[in-house]
Amino acid sequence: MAISDLYTSGKHKQEIGHFANIVKIAKADGEISEGEKELLIRAGKNLNITLEESILILTNPEKYPTNAPASYEDRIERLYRLAKMILVDGEAKLIEVQLMRKIAIRLHFSHDNVEKVCDEAIQLVLNENDLSDFTKAIKLVNKA
């Protein structure tokens, strides 16, 4: 097995874990809306998740651990995707925000600062900031 094969499978495990986190947020309020389904389909494609993997993850997302990327930029992008899922139906429900905070800690955001970071993430997505502006703002909030 080549070293690149190990990297790919490790990267794929990260993507599966991230997709599972997105599914957890979509299911947090007890149902997956049409908007959430559309976002899940796009996320699955972007993360190279197969249809078979998607079905397994949708059935039991808790089975898949969060595998935080080493890159700070990638972790911020994950936070961005989570915030987009929370707001796909136009509102941030408390149960979804609480779950996002737990996931953010597993993505190695500081426990002491996670509430502030997640609240800012939600506001940034609510205000339709793109990933670049989102990244800059989260870096500023996370330093504070």
Protein Blocks (a to p, Z undefined) as FASTA:
>chain_A
ZZklmmmmmmmmmmmmmmmmmmmmmmmnopacfklmmmmmmmmmmnopafklmmmmmmmm
mlpccdddfblklmmmmmmmmmmmmmmnopacfklmmmmmmmmmmnopafklmmmmmmmm
mmmmmnopafklmmmmmmmmmmZZ
